[in-house]
Amino acid sequence: MSTVDSAARRLRVPPRLRWPLGFLLAAIVVYVFYEYSLPNLDEGIQAWVQRWLPLISVNEALVWAMCALGLNIVVGYAGLLDLGYVAFWAIGGYTAGWLMSTFFFQQNIHFFGSVAEGVRGIHINFWTVLVAGAALCALFGVIIGAPTLRLRSDYLALVTLGFGEIIPQVFTNGENIGGFNLSNGTKGIVPIDPIKVGDTVLGPFDLTAKFAIFAILTAIVLFVSLRLRVGRLGRAWLAIREDELAASAMGVPLMRTKLSAYAIGAISGGFGGVAFATHVNGVLPDRFNFSISIILLAMVVLGGMGNVWGVLIGALLLAWFNSTGLPRGGEAFNDTFGTSINFPANNFLIFGAALVLMMLFKREGFLPESRTKLVLREPERTEVESLGAELEEQAPELEEALDVERESRP
């Protein structure tokens, strides 16, 4: 019996590895299912899967997850309310448009791209563009954050909201900026060069290969988020989130620490923007509106601010619900009850109601961070504790009154 128990203890997975191994296992299962199992299943089952869980929606959900994890660094770790995160998503997307298309047809630059050498434009390998998009977003994160992060709470949210509106508008109206075409205006930049892996060029229907790439990118963002969380920088972010004044008194450099959160969070937005551009095979300015920032914030709040795995699950669920679950569920509801309700048109009504219910009954999110859960679920004071606290607050006044009474005695 002792031998069996010792073997079971050796095989037991450490708690810190359970979620990473679960994500790895889930990614492998999804890849194997769509690549090998689904084509061999009954046509009815294939139709049901393609209707309720198409792989293209899964890939898009991973892109949302990358950006939500980046926003979690800003909001969940550092406690900086950012309402303009879509700006980094847009910058990453347009970086792919500039470096992976014929947009700058005056140039003829090729660097391990996926198109023929004779095609004009800038054609750089997808993996290099990922780095370029992340670096450009980090730079803009510092540029945007430097003048704004001196503000706090509501004022910071308003200023980031302004930047989140300005940058997409620049791309929307960037067809002629002093005679220079920056973004091709409302026409956008299409098409984007396909992804090249080794000698293989992925076509528009190579969804399982794209799933593997997006899952790897999401895993990288997860790994960085988790490592930063337990490091010195992560502890400094948490200190600022809990009490900025106390953190400053303990020697935490506020401005530099906040800028690092903004820049690192922006890198994830750059990853998501480049991946999204290749996912939809183009960059269109109407895809980067303010609602994206709100949806990303809802993913962080509903999943559990500060908890990486909670944000991941919240992002995947909300992205699937917004793209597939709500339209298909609405169709099923209308078919069952004979109604004609346009459920996708009411998605923000449904999201708003969900947020209200979460704030009422589960404010910390689906998978809350332990510290946030303790703060939000702190038990209310009993009458005795409240009376004791009031007496403690009044103690200095009582002592002063007693001293005055003693001095007045003969």
Rosetta blueprint (number, residue, H / E / L):
1 M L
2 S H
3 T H
4 V H
5 D H
6 S H
7 A H
8 A H
9 R H
10 R H
11 L H
12 R L
13 V L
14 P L
15 P H
16 R H
17 L H
18 R H
19 W H
20 P H
21 L H
22 G H
23 F H
24 L H
25 L H
26 A H
27 A H
28 I H
29 V H
30 V H
31 Y H
32 V H
33 F H
34 Y H
35 E H
36 Y H
37 S H
38 L H
39 P H
40 N H
41 L L
42 D L
43 E H
44 G H
45 I H
46 Q H
47 A H
48 W H
49 V H
50 Q H
51 R H
52 W H
53 L L
54 P L
55 L H
56 I H
57 S H
58 V H
59 N H
60 E H
61 A H
62 L H
63 V H
64 W H
65 A H
66 M H
67 C H
68 A H
69 L H
70 G H
71 L H
72 N H
73 I H
74 V H
75 V H
76 G H
77 Y H
78 A L
79 G L
80 L L
81 L L
82 D L
83 L L
84 G L
85 Y L
86 V H
87 A H
88 F H
89 W H
90 A H
91 I H
92 G H
93 G H
94 Y H
95 T H
96 A H
97 G H
98 W H
99 L H
100 M E
101 S E
102 T L
103 F L
104 F L
105 F L
106 Q L
107 Q L
108 N E
109 I E
110 H E
111 F E
112 F L
113 G L
114 S L
115 V L
116 A L
117 E L
118 G L
119 V L
120 R L
121 G E
122 I E
123 H E
124 I E
125 N L
126 F H
127 W H
128 T H
129 V H
130 L H
131 V H
132 A H
133 G H
134 A H
135 A H
136 L H
137 C H
138 A H
139 L H
140 F H
141 G H
142 V H
143 I H
144 I H
145 G H
146 A H
147 P H
148 T H
149 L L
150 R L
151 L L
152 R L
153 S H
154 D H
155 Y H
156 L H
157 A H
158 L H
159 V H
160 T H
161 L H
162 G H
163 F H
164 G H
165 E H
166 I H
167 I H
168 P H
169 Q H
170 V H
171 F H
172 T H
173 N L
174 G L
175 E L
176 N L
177 I E
178 G L
179 G L
180 F E
181 N L
182 L L
183 S L
184 N L
185 G H
186 T H
187 K H
188 G L
189 I E
190 V L
191 P L
192 I L
193 D L
194 P L
195 I L
196 K E
197 V E
198 G L
199 D L
200 T E
201 V E
202 L L
203 G L
204 P L
205 F L
206 D L
207 L H
208 T H
209 A H
210 K H
211 F H
212 A H
213 I H
214 F H
215 A H
216 I H
217 L H
218 T H
219 A H
220 I H
221 V H
222 L H
223 F H
224 V H
225 S H
226 L H
227 R H
228 L H
229 R H
230 V H
231 G L
232 R H
233 L H
234 G H
235 R H
236 A H
237 W H
238 L H
239 A H
240 I H
241 R H
242 E H
243 D L
244 E H
245 L H
246 A H
247 A H
248 S H
249 A H
250 M L
251 G L
252 V L
253 P L
254 L H
255 M H
256 R H
257 T H
258 K H
259 L H
260 S H
261 A H
262 Y H
263 A H
264 I H
265 G H
266 A H
267 I H
268 S H
269 G H
270 G H
271 F H
272 G H
273 G H
274 V H
275 A H
276 F H
277 A H
278 T H
279 H H
280 V H
281 N L
282 G L
283 V E
284 L L
285 P H
286 D H
287 R H
288 F L
289 N L
290 F H
291 S H
292 I H
293 S H
294 I H
295 I H
296 L H
297 L H
298 A H
299 M H
300 V H
301 V H
302 L H
303 G H
304 G L
305 M L
306 G L
307 N L
308 V H
309 W H
310 G H
311 V H
312 L H
313 I H
314 G H
315 A H
316 L H
317 L H
318 L H
319 A H
320 W H
321 F H
322 N H
323 S H
324 T H
325 G H
326 L H
327 P H
328 R H
329 G H
330 G H
331 E H
332 A H
333 F H
334 N H
335 D H
336 T H
337 F H
338 G L
339 T L
340 S L
341 I L
342 N L
343 F L
344 P H
345 A H
346 N H
347 N H
348 F H
349 L H
350 I H
351 F H
352 G H
353 A H
354 A H
355 L H
356 V H
357 L H
358 M H
359 M H
360 L H
361 F H
362 K L
363 R L
364 E L
365 G L
366 F L
367 L L
368 P L
369 E L
370 S H
371 R H
372 T H
373 K H
374 L H
375 V H
376 L H
377 R L
378 E L
379 P L
380 E L
381 R L
382 T L
383 E H
384 V H
385 E H
386 S H
387 L H
388 G H
389 A H
390 E H
391 L H
392 E H
393 E H
394 Q H
395 A H
396 P H
397 E H
398 L H
399 E H
400 E H
401 A H
402 L H
403 D H
404 V H
405 E H
406 R H
407 E H
408 S H
409 R L
410 P L
